[in-house]
């Protein structure tokens, strides 16, 4: 099932959008996307979060920032307080709005970095969430100018969260912080993104990076925070998720398309990463 395009409207007295929605009895599975950034705080709710190829459990106080056109939905399983509804607070703003602020105001450069990271979806740490939760809850009852200042304050605080967790599989080479090794890691990542379905050889990748195999492993882990096997698995399973959600090809065929020669191995790795079997994942998108 392809995600439907959600239309986000902006009030006449504001430059960005927000909504506070009580959902009862459940938050339904509604697979969708939109061109805006989205900051979502979910309260009094537990369930599963779907973002791109990511599937993960969420709990009360779940705070996530999504980049433009990243398919997503939350699907609840229970409430903390059965007498109250699930509460979803959503803030949307367009890329040009963000570029205008971060390009004009030097003080907001950290926010530009935060927005770049949100292309994969970001789940914020508990500490960062606690620092901004009250501000987000209060923002809906303030006049427009105060809302804007509070939103900027929230984004600046979240930009400091080094523990924010990217949700989806890597989709493009991360920006290197070390110019001397940036070209090396970029060569390797460009190759991996073009050949991740192939049988990969460490000696070939090490030659691309002009390093020994041991030096290559150290560089790769330092830059991606994943081992080579973990990184390639995420690329393969991420592509499989897209194919399972949008196509009706047999699961065995999809496994082969993304580089698995063994259907059993594909199923094991898929469930280990996503918490669902490929068939269970596909069934979530049926209808």
N, C-alpha and C positions, 0 to 999 in steps of 0.2 A: 504494500500500500504506500503510494507516494505521499509525502507530507503535504497537507493543504496549505495554501498561502493565507496567512492571517493578515487582515487589514487593521493597522493601528492608526487611530485618529488622534489629533492634537487639539486641545481646547484653544479657544481664541485668545486666552490670557496667558498662554504658556508656550514654550519652545520645545517641550518634551512631554511625554505622556506617563500616566500612572493609573493603576486601578487596584482597589482593595476588594477582593471577592470572597465572601463566605461560600463554601461548597458543602452541600449536605444532600444525601448521606455520604457521598464519596467524591474524590477527585477522579474523574473518568480519564481513560486513555484517549487522548486527542492529539495525534501525531501531526505537528504543524511546524511552520517556519515563517520568518518575516525578515525584511532587510534591516531592521533596527537591532541595536544592542539591547539585551534584556538582563536586568538585575531582578532576581526573584527570591523572596523570603517566604518560606512556607512554615506555618505555625499550627500547633495542635494536630499534627498529622504524621503518620508513618506510612511508608510504602516503597515503591520503586521509581527511580528516576531514569529516564531514557534520554540520552543526548548524543546525537550522531550514532556511533557504534557503541557508546557506553551504556551499560546497564548497572545500576548500583542502588543499594538501599539508602533511604533518607529517613531522617527523624525530625523532631521538632527543632525549629531554628535552622533549617537547611537554607544556606545562602549561596547562590550560584550566579555567575556572570557569564552570559552567552554572547558570542560574536554574531555578526549578521548572517542570516540564512543558514543557521545551524539547526537542523531538525531536532525537536525535543518534545517531551511531555512528562508530566508527573502522573503516577497512578497510585492512589492511596489503598492501603489495606486495613488501617485502623486509625482511631483517634486516641489522643492522650486523655481527653475529657469527653466522654460520650455525650454529655449534655450540651456541648458547644460544637459549632461546625468547624470543618477544616478552614483555615484562613490563608489565602494566597495574596501576597502583596507584590505587585509587579511594577517595575519602572522601565520604560523604553526610551531610547534616544537614538536619533539617526546618525550614521557615520559622519555626515557633513557637519552636523552640530558638534560632534566630538572633535573633529579636525579643526573646526573654527576656534574652539576654546584652547586646545592644546597647541595649535600652531601660533596663536596670538599671544598667549600668556606663558612665559618661561616657567613660572612657578608650577604649571600643570604638566610639565614634561613627564613626571612619574606616571601620570594618568595615561599618557600615550603608550607607555610601555605596558601598563595593565591591559589596555584595550588590545594591543597586539597579542598578548598571551591569551586573551579570551577567545581567540579564533578556535581553540580546541575545547572551550568551555572551562571554567574555573570553579572549583568547589573550595570555598574559603575555610580556613582553619577555625576551630572553636574560639580561640582567643580573639581573632579579628572580628568574627561574627558578634561576639559579646560587646566589642567596642562600638559597633555601629547599629546594633539591633534596635536600641531605643530610639535612635535618630531616624531610622527608617520607619518605625511604627508611628512616630510623631509627625513625619513629613506630610502625611495625607491631610492633616487638619490645619496646615499653615497657609498663609497667603502666598501667592505665586513667587514674589521676590525672595521670601524666606525659604521657600522650597528649593529654589535654585541654589542658594548658598549652602543649604544643608546637603543637597545632592553632591555638589562639588567637594564638600568636606568628607562625605562618605567615600567618594571615589579616591580621594587622596589617602584616606586611612587604609582602604583596601589595597592600594598600590604598594603599601609597606609590608603586605603579608607574603613573606618569602615562602611560607608553608602552604600557600594555596595550591591545590592539586589539579593539574590538567586532567580532563575527563576522557577525551577521545584519543584515538590512535594518532600518532604523529602524521601530519599531512604535508608538511613542508620543512625544509631545513631550518633548525633554530638559528638565531643570530649568534654568531660566535663572539665571545668577549675577549678572545685573544687573537689578535690579527695574525700572529705567526703560525698558529695552528688552524685558523679559520678556514683557509683554503684547503687544508688536508681533510678536515671533517666534512666540509661541503662537498668535496669530490666523492667521498665515501657515501654520504647520504644521498647525493644525486644518483649514484649508481644503485644503491639499495632501493630507492623509490622506483627505479626503472626495471629492476631485476629481482624484486623480492620473492617472486614466485619460482625462481630458479633454485638449483642447488648451489649454494654459495660456498666459496672456498676462502678460508682465513688468509692463506698466503697471497691470494689475488687482492683482497681488500687491503692487506698490509702494504702491498706494493703500491696501490693507489695512494695510500697515505704516506709513502716513503718512510715506513717505520718497520721495525721488527714485529712479529706477531704479538709479543708481550707488550711492546710499546703501543701497538694499535689497540689492544684491549683496554689499556689504561686510558688512552685518549678518548676512546669511544664512550666508556663508562663515565668519564669526567664530564663530557659535553652533553650526553643524553640522559644521564642518571639511570640508564638501563644497560644490561648486557646486550651483546649483539643478538643472541637468541631471543631475548625478551622483546627487543625492538622489532625484529622481523616478524615475530609472532603477532604483535599488535598490528602491524601493517596487514598481514594476511587475514587475521580475524576481523579487522575493521572493514576490509573490502568484502569479506564474506557477509558481514552484517548488512551492508548496503544491498548486496545481491539477494539475500534472503528476504529483506523487507520489500523490495521493489520488483522482484522477478519470481516466476514460478518454476524455474529450472529445478531438476532433481537435486537434492542435497549432495549426493555423491558427485554430481557434475560441478557444483559450486566448489566443493572441496578441492577438486582437481584444478579448477580455474585459478584458485588462489595459492596453489603450490603444494597441496597435500596429496601424496600418493596412497596414503592409507586413510580410509574413511573413519576407522576406529580412532586413529590418532587425532584426526581433525575434530571428532566429537569430544574427545578427552580435553584437548587444548581449548576448544570453544567453551565448554562448560567451566573449566578452571578459570577462564578469564571473565566470562559473562555471567556465571551462576545459573545459566539455562542451557539446555541442549539446543542444537540448531533448530530442531523442529519446534520446541517450545518458544524459541525466539521468533521464528516465522509466524507462529500462531498468534502472537501478540499484535501483529500487523494485519491479520486477516480481517476481511470485511470491507 
